[in-house]
Amino acid sequence: MPRRNKVNWQAVEAAAQPHSVIARWQLNQLDVSDRMIWERTRPGGIWKRLLPGVISLHNGDPSWLQQVEAALRYARRGAMVTGLAAARLYGLRRVPPTDRVHLLVPIDKQPATYGFVVVERTTRPPRPELKGGFPVAPLTRAVLDGSRRLLRQDDVDALIAEAVQKGLTTPRKLADELDTGSRRGAGRPRVTIEAMFAGARSKAEADAYRLVDASCLPRPVWNPTLIAPDGSRLPTPDGWFDDVALAWEIDSLEFHLSPKDYERTLRRHAIMTAAGIVVLHTLPSQLVREPAAVLNELSAAYRQAALRPRPPIERAT
């Protein structure tokens, strides 16, 4: 009778590091038989089967990082994390909650979407980057892959705006990647990128851009550099109606974290009004909940600004 090989359990633990997740074929190579795997993963066992052919060496609910590890071991060579899961690995915080791990795999690979794994085959596999120890699609590709699957424009705005604000990508890179890839699901990210090319830098400014764009008001300039008559630089408003010198401030007390931030807003307001500028403040939440009311207030402010002589404020180009 052939002698059964003794399993080196330290080698098994090492192969499953850093997240205690391992593939069945790896266990087999380490002399762990399918019978032993079955015994340890059956109900009440000390291991847990996470995906076909992928096992956790613990029987509790997997952590998110264990799910990412399991997804990559399930898809095997050539797979990389993309979409919202990749955005989290890049450290973005405005990522809608999801329990899915989105993977990119080359077009000729066979793994299918299963459980918490979303497999997307691509004819354009990018060169992955390493984030948190995982192969991850470049940030621009990952953010757009995630945005294509989001159903709310607000979520797309927030995700893309954060990536741009943190300097991880640019509107130009996003637009180029969007034009290169599939058109499926491209509508919402394209709307966001269009607003950014117009100068909007945040989700709230993107909301404001779309509100004005659909109105009869002239389009404002976003985040302009304003020069006072004495040559000094004035605070930069979010939106600027140059023909009537109307400043539109979007980010107000709602997003201030300290009294100093609020004091800074008051001082900005005082400096602009002292220069003869009409200033309108709008809370970001109003743009979402009361767009008609916001548009009425903006139209009234525009008419008010048009009634007085325009102050000699210059806009740097």
Residue, then its C-alpha position, 0 to 999 in steps of 0.5 A: m500500500p503506497r505511503r501517504n505523504k505527510v502534509n506540511w501545514q506550515a507550507v500551506e499557511a505560507a502559500a495562503q498568505p497574506h490573507s489566508v486564501i488559497a486555490r485548490w490546485q495549490l493545496n493539491q501541489l502541497d499534498v492536500s488531497d481533495r478528500m481532505i479539502w472536502e472534509r475541512t470545508r464541509p458544514g462545521g469544518i475549519w475551512k470555507r469555500l469562497l469560490p469554485g476552487v478557492i478556499s479560505l483557511h478560516n470558516g468565518d465570513p471573509s473580509w473584503l480583502q479576502q474577497v479580492e484575493a479570492a477573486l484573483r485566485y479564482a480568475r488566475r493569471g492575467a486578471m486584475v482588479t478594476g472598477l469600484a473595487a480598484a477605486r477603493l484600493y487606490g484610496l478613493r473615499r467617494v465610492p458607492p458601497t458594493d460587495r462585488v469585486h470587478l475583474l478585467v481578464p484577457i478576452d481569451k480567458q475562461p473564468a465566468t462571473y460567479g458569486f461576488v466576482v464580476v468578470e469582464r473580458t477585454t481586448r484592451p488589457p492595460r498594464p496593471e499597477l500594484k496597490g495593496g499587493f494586488p494587480v490593479a487597472p490604472l486609475t483612469r481605466a478603473v474609475l471609468d470601468g466603475s462609472r459605466r456600471l453606476l446607475r446614479q449620475d450623482d455617484v458618477d460625479a462624486l467618483i470622478a470628481e474625487a479622482v481628479q481633485k486628488g490629482l490621480t487623473t485628468p479630464r483629458k485622460l478620462a475623455d481619451e480613455l472613454d473614447t477608446g473603450s466601449r460605448r456601453g454605459a459611457g453616457r453618465p461619465r461623459v456628462t461628468i467629464e463635459a462639466m469638468f472641461a467647462g471648469a467644474r471641479s466637484k460634484a456640486e459644481a457639476d450639478a450646478y453646471r447642468l442646471v445652468d446649461a439647461s436654463c436660459l441663463p448665459r453659461p458662467v465661467w467656472n473657477p475664474t481668476l478675478i482681478a480687482p481695479d487696483g490689480s489685486r487678486l480677488p477670491t475665486p468664485d465657483g461660478w462667474f457670470d462675467d457680463v453682470a459680475l455675479a459670483w455663484e458660491i456653491d460650497s457653503l456652510e454645509f461642508h465646512l468642518s470648523p469655525k475657521d472654514y466658515e470665517r473664511t467663507l464670510r471673509r471671501h463674501a465680504i471682499m467680493t461684495a466690497a468690490g461691487i460683486v453680487v454674490l449668491h450662495t447655494l447649498p450643494s444639497q439644494l441643487v439636488r433637492e430643489p433645483a427649480a428653486v435654485l434656478n429661480e434664485l439664480s435668475a433673480a440674482y442675475r437680474q439684480a446684478a444686471l440693474r446696477p453698473r457693472p464694476p470694473i472687475e477683470r477676468a484673467t485668461 
